[in-house]
Amino acid sequence: MIVRRSAAKLILTCFTAVFVAGCATKQTSLEAAPAPNVRMGNTIELLRVETARDKVRLVAEPDGNVHAIISTTKLNQVFDVLVGPEGVIEKRLIRSNVSPWQVDGALDSDGQLNVLIDNLHLVYRDREWREVSTIPALNEGNRYPRFVPGAPRLTWLFQIDGSKVEAPHRMEVFFLGGGPAAIIFPWFTTGSRAVVARNLKNNQQTMVVVEPTGNEDTAPEYAFSDPYGNVHLIYSRSRAGMLGYSLLHYVKINNDLLEGVSLNSSAKTEEKSESKRIVAVAGEPIGQDMLVIGETANGPVKVPKPACLFGKCLFSGAIDGYYALTVGKPHDPWFGNDFPVEFRSLLGQGVYREWSGPLEVGLANSGSSLGFIWDALGIVTSGKNRSFLVWPTTQGLYGRWVEH
C-alpha cells in the first residue's frame, strides 16, 4: 500500500493516531465546506449497553473490515466487534471482570488480531483468545504499553522510568498551597522516557529509547508505521513543577534499526546484552500546532492541526489521504450533551494543505453523569476509500462508514 510522488516521495500508509496536547481549539462560524464526494453510510449499533467511561480502539483488516475493541464500564467486559460494510459480522467476548485503564489492538505479521488490556496481551488464534507473554520489558519497568499502528510486525510503544536507562537525576520545584503561606519544596527524579520496541527471533528484543541522557521527560504523543516498518514517532519533551513546559518533537526510527541490522542517523548510542539491544535516539522540534504525516528527504512533512474541542482529535491516514475525527461544541451546552462527532478530510497538496469543514456523523453522549465520551471515540481508514467512525451514546456504542 504505497504511493510515491515523484517530487516529494512521500510514503503513505494506513494508521490511526490520537493527539491531545496543543490541538487547535479555535472554532469559528466561517467553517470550510465538507470535502466533496463524501458519502455517509447508515448508523450501525456495535454494542447496546449503558455507557460511562468506555474505551474503544479500531483495527482495520486487509479486506476492509474493522475490529472494534470495546471495553465497557457497565459490564466490566471487553469485546471484539467485527464490522463490515453492511453491519456487524461477529461479536466476541474477550475478557470479563475487567476494568482496564486502556485497551489497544493490532494485527501481527501472521494476520492474527492481538489485543492489549492494560498489560495483558492476548492473541486470537484457533477461534479462541490466548494469553501470551511477549510485551517487551526493560528491567520490568514499562508503563502504558500500546501498539504502533500500521506496523507490518508487532511494534510496541510505552514509557519507562528514567532510572531503568540510567537517566540523570534532576530537581523539580513545586508549590504547596498559595499566597504568602505557600511552601516551596524540591522533588528529585529521573523522570520517564518513551520507548519503541520490537521482539525479534531467538528471544531477542530491540529497545529504542528516546533521549535517555537528557534532563527532560519524553512521552509518546502518537506514532505510526509506514509499509516498510519505519516508525514515525511524535513525542513530547517536558519538565514538571513551577517552571514546567512541554514541547513536541519528531523522530523517524528506521526498520533496520528495529530489526537489529544497523543504526540510523538519529541513533546516538547502542548497548547489547544477551536478550536486549538498547539504542538511544533523539528527534527535532516540530512546533505545537502541527501534525507530522510522513517524511521526505527534506525532513518531516507537517500539516496544521484541525480545530477540535478541548484539544482532543483523532487522526487517520491511508493510501488515498488523511482524515480526522473532531468533536464540535455540544448542542446542549448547559448540560454538556449531544457533542457533534465530525469527519474531516485533509485537502490540498505540498505545503498548501488545509482541513475540510466538518461532516457531522453522529452525536456523542455518556450514559452516566460521571462518565465521559473521549476514550470511546474512534476512526480508522481501511485503505478502500472509506473510513469507519465510532462514538458513544447513552444507550450504547455506534459507528458509521464514510466513503471518500
MARFIMAR-115683 format. One record per residue (C-alpha): x, y, z; residue number from 1. Coordinates in steps of 0.05 Angstrom, whole numbers. Example, Ala and Ser with C-alpha at 12.3 -4.5 7.8 and 13.67 -1.06 7.14 Angstrom:
% MARFIMAR-115683
{{246, -90, 156}, 1}
{{273, -21, 143}, 2}
This chain:
% MARFIMAR-115683
{{0, 0, 0}, 1}
{{49, 53, -24}, 2}
{{42, 116, -64}, 3}
{{104, 152, -88}, 4}
{{101, 224, -112}, 5}
{{159, 238, -157}, 6}
{{173, 306, -126}, 7}
{{167, 291, -52}, 8}
{{170, 214, -49}, 9}
{{122, 216, 9}, 10}
{{103, 147, 34}, 11}
{{30, 138, 56}, 12}
{{2, 82, 97}, 13}
{{-57, 62, 140}, 14}
{{-54, 84, 212}, 15}
{{-94, 117, 266}, 16}
{{-65, 164, 317}, 17}
{{-91, 204, 376}, 18}
{{-65, 272, 392}, 19}
{{-83, 312, 454}, 20}
{{-32, 364, 473}, 21}
{{-35, 431, 438}, 22}
{{-90, 417, 388}, 23}
{{-121, 476, 354}, 24}
{{-184, 494, 391}, 25}
{{-208, 555, 354}, 26}
{{-275, 543, 321}, 27}
{{-308, 598, 280}, 28}
{{-374, 605, 245}, 29}
{{-337, 611, 178}, 30}
{{-321, 537, 172}, 31}
{{-298, 509, 105}, 32}
{{-346, 463, 69}, 33}
{{-341, 387, 79}, 34}
{{-298, 352, 28}, 35}
{{-332, 337, -38}, 36}
{{-354, 267, -58}, 37}
{{-360, 243, 14}, 38}
{{-419, 197, 29}, 39}
{{-443, 171, 96}, 40}
{{-470, 101, 108}, 41}
{{-524, 80, 157}, 42}
{{-512, 83, 232}, 43}
{{-491, 14, 259}, 44}
{{-503, -9, 330}, 45}
{{-440, -42, 355}, 46}
{{-459, -56, 428}, 47}
{{-522, -39, 466}, 48}
{{-501, -20, 537}, 49}
{{-507, 39, 584}, 50}
{{-443, 79, 573}, 51}
{{-399, 113, 624}, 52}
{{-323, 112, 616}, 53}
{{-319, 63, 558}, 54}
{{-258, 54, 514}, 55}
{{-253, 38, 440}, 56}
{{-196, 21, 393}, 57}
{{-204, 5, 319}, 58}
{{-162, -42, 276}, 59}
{{-172, -48, 201}, 60}
{{-166, -116, 166}, 61}
{{-133, -121, 97}, 62}
{{-201, -139, 68}, 63}
{{-230, -73, 93}, 64}
{{-269, -99, 152}, 65}
{{-256, -67, 220}, 66}
{{-247, -95, 291}, 67}
{{-276, -51, 345}, 68}
{{-243, -68, 412}, 69}
{{-293, -43, 464}, 70}
{{-284, -40, 540}, 71}
{{-350, -27, 576}, 72}
{{-353, 3, 645}, 73}
{{-423, -22, 659}, 74}
{{-409, -95, 643}, 75}
{{-335, -97, 662}, 76}
{{-323, -134, 597}, 77}
{{-280, -126, 535}, 78}
{{-309, -145, 467}, 79}
{{-283, -152, 396}, 80}
{{-337, -130, 347}, 81}
{{-321, -145, 274}, 82}
{{-355, -96, 227}, 83}
{{-364, -99, 152}, 84}
{{-395, -51, 101}, 85}
{{-465, -78, 116}, 86}
{{-460, -80, 192}, 87}
{{-436, -124, 249}, 88}
{{-408, -191, 225}, 89}
{{-388, -222, 291}, 90}
{{-385, -203, 365}, 91}
{{-335, -239, 410}, 92}
{{-324, -233, 485}, 93}
{{-250, -225, 501}, 94}
{{-250, -218, 577}, 95}
{{-298, -210, 635}, 96}
{{-289, -179, 704}, 97}
{{-240, -127, 679}, 98}
{{-240, -52, 683}, 99}
{{-178, -31, 645}, 100}
{{-144, 36, 642}, 101}
{{-133, 26, 567}, 102}
{{-143, -23, 511}, 103}
{{-109, -30, 443}, 104}
{{-106, -76, 384}, 105}
{{-63, -93, 323}, 106}
{{-52, -147, 271}, 107}
{{14, -185, 274}, 108}
{{55, -210, 214}, 109}
{{11, -273, 211}, 110}
{{-53, -231, 206}, 111}
{{-75, -251, 276}, 112}
{{-111, -200, 319}, 113}
{{-72, -180, 382}, 114}
{{-106, -143, 439}, 115}
{{-78, -107, 499}, 116}
{{-119, -99, 562}, 117}
{{-73, -56, 604}, 118}
{{-11, -102, 609}, 119}
{{-49, -166, 589}, 120}
{{-30, -188, 518}, 121}
{{-79, -234, 482}, 122}
{{-79, -263, 411}, 123}
{{-140, -292, 375}, 124}
{{-116, -360, 349}, 125}
{{-155, -422, 330}, 126}
{{-221, -389, 349}, 127}
{{-200, -373, 420}, 128}
{{-165, -318, 459}, 129}
{{-97, -340, 484}, 130}
{{-54, -303, 533}, 131}
{{17, -291, 510}, 132}
{{78, -261, 544}, 133}
{{112, -220, 491}, 134}
{{108, -149, 518}, 135}
{{179, -123, 516}, 136}
{{207, -108, 585}, 137}
{{265, -64, 604}, 138}
{{281, -87, 675}, 139}
{{206, -99, 683}, 140}
{{194, -24, 682}, 141}
{{147, -8, 624}, 142}
{{84, 33, 631}, 143}
{{22, 42, 588}, 144}
{{42, -6, 533}, 145}
{{7, 0, 466}, 146}
{{19, -19, 393}, 147}
{{47, 24, 338}, 148}
{{-10, 26, 287}, 149}
{{4, 5, 216}, 150}
{{67, -35, 231}, 151}
{{77, -98, 189}, 152}
{{102, -132, 252}, 153}
{{81, -121, 323}, 154}
{{117, -59, 348}, 155}
{{108, -32, 418}, 156}
{{105, 38, 447}, 157}
{{109, 52, 521}, 158}
{{144, 92, 576}, 159}
{{195, 71, 627}, 160}
{{223, 101, 690}, 161}
{{285, 140, 674}, 162}
{{325, 102, 726}, 163}
{{318, 39, 683}, 164}
{{362, 71, 630}, 165}
{{408, 108, 678}, 166}
{{377, 176, 663}, 167}
{{407, 233, 703}, 168}
{{373, 258, 766}, 169}
{{343, 327, 764}, 170}
{{306, 372, 812}, 171}
{{236, 398, 801}, 172}
{{207, 454, 844}, 173}
{{134, 452, 866}, 174}
{{88, 497, 906}, 175}
{{45, 471, 963}, 176}
{{-12, 520, 978}, 177}
{{-16, 591, 954}, 178}
{{-2, 663, 971}, 179}
{{49, 683, 1024}, 180}
{{38, 618, 1061}, 181}
{{58, 575, 1001}, 182}
{{112, 524, 1014}, 183}
{{164, 512, 961}, 184}
{{193, 443, 960}, 185}
{{241, 406, 914}, 186}
{{229, 338, 882}, 187}
{{287, 296, 856}, 188}
{{271, 249, 799}, 189}
{{299, 214, 738}, 190}
{{233, 225, 701}, 191}
{{208, 178, 647}, 192}
{{227, 161, 576}, 193}
{{190, 140, 514}, 194}
{{208, 72, 483}, 195}
{{194, 39, 416}, 196}
{{208, -36, 419}, 197}
{{203, -97, 375}, 198}
{{211, -171, 391}, 199}
{{259, -207, 344}, 200}
{{274, -280, 332}, 201}
{{312, -323, 382}, 202}
{{280, -284, 440}, 203}
{{318, -221, 423}, 204}
{{289, -151, 433}, 205}
{{307, -83, 405}, 206}
{{292, -24, 452}, 207}
{{296, 46, 422}, 208}
{{297, 96, 480}, 209}
{{283, 169, 466}, 210}
{{334, 217, 495}, 211}
{{353, 175, 556}, 212}
{{411, 221, 577}, 213}
{{372, 286, 573}, 214}
{{344, 325, 632}, 215}
{{272, 324, 607}, 216}
{{217, 272, 605}, 217}
{{200, 243, 538}, 218}
{{129, 216, 528}, 219}
{{98, 187, 464}, 220}
{{42, 230, 436}, 221}
{{26, 189, 374}, 222}
{{63, 143, 326}, 223}
{{51, 107, 261}, 224}
{{89, 59, 215}, 225}
{{98, 62, 140}, 226}
{{94, -2, 98}, 227}
{{169, -12, 105}, 228}
{{165, -18, 181}, 229}
{{196, 50, 195}, 230}
{{164, 83, 256}, 231}
{{148, 157, 256}, 232}
{{144, 179, 329}, 233}
{{118, 246, 355}, 234}
{{135, 255, 428}, 235}
{{134, 310, 480}, 236}
{{196, 334, 516}, 237}
{{176, 364, 582}, 238}
{{191, 386, 652}, 239}
{{144, 389, 712}, 240}
{{139, 436, 771}, 241}
{{130, 511, 775}, 242}
{{170, 523, 711}, 243}
{{140, 464, 674}, 244}
{{133, 462, 598}, 245}
{{121, 412, 542}, 246}
{{147, 415, 470}, 247}
{{132, 368, 412}, 248}
{{188, 332, 376}, 249}
{{193, 283, 318}, 250}
{{240, 225, 302}, 251}
{{239, 171, 249}, 252}
{{263, 103, 272}, 253}
{{285, 61, 213}, 254}
{{261, -11, 206}, 255}
{{333, -35, 201}, 256}
{{347, -4, 269}, 257}
{{288, -41, 300}, 258}
{{308, -106, 265}, 259}
{{378, -101, 293}, 260}
{{411, -90, 226}, 261}
{{442, -21, 233}, 262}
{{439, 46, 267}, 263}
{{404, 105, 234}, 264}
{{425, 177, 232}, 265}
{{386, 194, 295}, 266}
{{416, 138, 337}, 267}
{{465, 163, 389}, 268}
{{488, 103, 429}, 269}
{{478, 28, 428}, 270}
{{483, -25, 482}, 271}
{{475, -100, 474}, 272}
{{461, -156, 522}, 273}
{{443, -229, 515}, 274}
{{370, -214, 502}, 275}
{{364, -139, 490}, 276}
{{393, -88, 443}, 277}
{{383, -18, 471}, 278}
{{391, 43, 425}, 279}
{{384, 116, 442}, 280}
{{353, 166, 392}, 281}
{{337, 239, 392}, 282}
{{290, 280, 348}, 283}
{{276, 351, 326}, 284}
{{224, 402, 347}, 285}
{{162, 408, 303}, 286}
{{120, 462, 335}, 287}
{{58, 456, 377}, 288}
{{5, 468, 323}, 289}
{{28, 418, 271}, 290}
{{19, 345, 255}, 291}
{{70, 300, 221}, 292}
{{43, 255, 166}, 293}
{{108, 228, 137}, 294}
{{179, 245, 117}, 295}
{{216, 265, 54}, 296}
{{290, 278, 41}, 297}
{{277, 348, 67}, 298}
{{252, 325, 134}, 299}
{{183, 313, 165}, 300}
{{121, 332, 126}, 301}
{{79, 376, 172}, 302}
{{7, 398, 166}, 303}
{{-36, 442, 211}, 304}
{{-80, 410, 263}, 305}
{{-155, 414, 253}, 306}
{{-199, 453, 301}, 307}
{{-222, 407, 358}, 308}
{{-260, 418, 422}, 309}
{{-219, 412, 487}, 310}
{{-157, 396, 446}, 311}
{{-173, 323, 430}, 312}
{{-177, 297, 359}, 313}
{{-166, 230, 325}, 314}
{{-125, 226, 262}, 315}
{{-123, 171, 209}, 316}
{{-84, 162, 145}, 317}
{{-87, 115, 86}, 318}
{{-65, 107, 14}, 319}
{{-117, 156, -11}, 320}
{{-107, 211, 40}, 321}
{{-112, 235, 112}, 322}
{{-174, 242, 155}, 323}
{{-194, 265, 224}, 324}
{{-249, 256, 275}, 325}
{{-263, 320, 312}, 326}
{{-315, 339, 364}, 327}
{{-356, 403, 359}, 328}
{{-389, 446, 412}, 329}
{{-446, 409, 446}, 330}
{{-516, 423, 421}, 331}
{{-537, 427, 494}, 332}
{{-482, 470, 526}, 333}
{{-519, 477, 593}, 334}
{{-515, 403, 609}, 335}
{{-458, 384, 563}, 336}
{{-499, 337, 519}, 337}
{{-501, 320, 445}, 338}
{{-429, 331, 423}, 339}
{{-426, 331, 346}, 340}
{{-378, 277, 320}, 341}
{{-347, 304, 257}, 342}
{{-308, 276, 198}, 343}
{{-257, 318, 162}, 344}
{{-210, 307, 102}, 345}
{{-142, 338, 91}, 346}
{{-145, 377, 25}, 347}
{{-91, 405, -20}, 348}
{{-20, 385, -39}, 349}
{{50, 401, -15}, 350}
{{53, 458, 34}, 351}
{{-16, 484, 13}, 352}
{{-60, 439, 56}, 353}
{{-120, 452, 99}, 354}
{{-174, 411, 133}, 355}
{{-244, 409, 103}, 356}
{{-303, 433, 142}, 357}
{{-338, 383, 188}, 358}
{{-387, 330, 165}, 359}
{{-430, 310, 225}, 360}
{{-437, 235, 230}, 361}
{{-470, 228, 299}, 362}
{{-479, 257, 369}, 363}
{{-437, 232, 426}, 364}
{{-463, 226, 498}, 365}
{{-446, 188, 561}, 366}
{{-499, 149, 598}, 367}
{{-471, 169, 665}, 368}
{{-465, 237, 698}, 369}
{{-395, 215, 720}, 370}
{{-376, 189, 651}, 371}
{{-342, 220, 591}, 372}
{{-340, 207, 516}, 373}
{{-268, 218, 497}, 374}
{{-239, 148, 502}, 375}
{{-299, 118, 466}, 376}
{{-287, 156, 401}, 377}
{{-251, 123, 343}, 378}
{{-233, 129, 269}, 379}
{{-196, 82, 224}, 380}
{{-185, 84, 149}, 381}
{{-189, 17, 114}, 382}
{{-149, 36, 52}, 383}
{{-210, 22, 8}, 384}
{{-232, 94, 2}, 385}
{{-273, 91, 65}, 386}
{{-265, 105, 139}, 387}
{{-303, 78, 199}, 388}
{{-321, 124, 258}, 389}
{{-346, 104, 327}, 390}
{{-378, 144, 383}, 391}
{{-416, 131, 448}, 392}
{{-489, 147, 462}, 393}
{{-527, 139, 527}, 394}
{{-551, 70, 506}, 395}
{{-490, 41, 470}, 396}
{{-433, 46, 421}, 397}
{{-448, 63, 349}, 398}
{{-409, 71, 284}, 399}
{{-416, 93, 213}, 400}
{{-377, 84, 148}, 401}
{{-357, 145, 108}, 402}
{{-337, 136, 35}, 403}
{{-287, 186, 6}, 404}
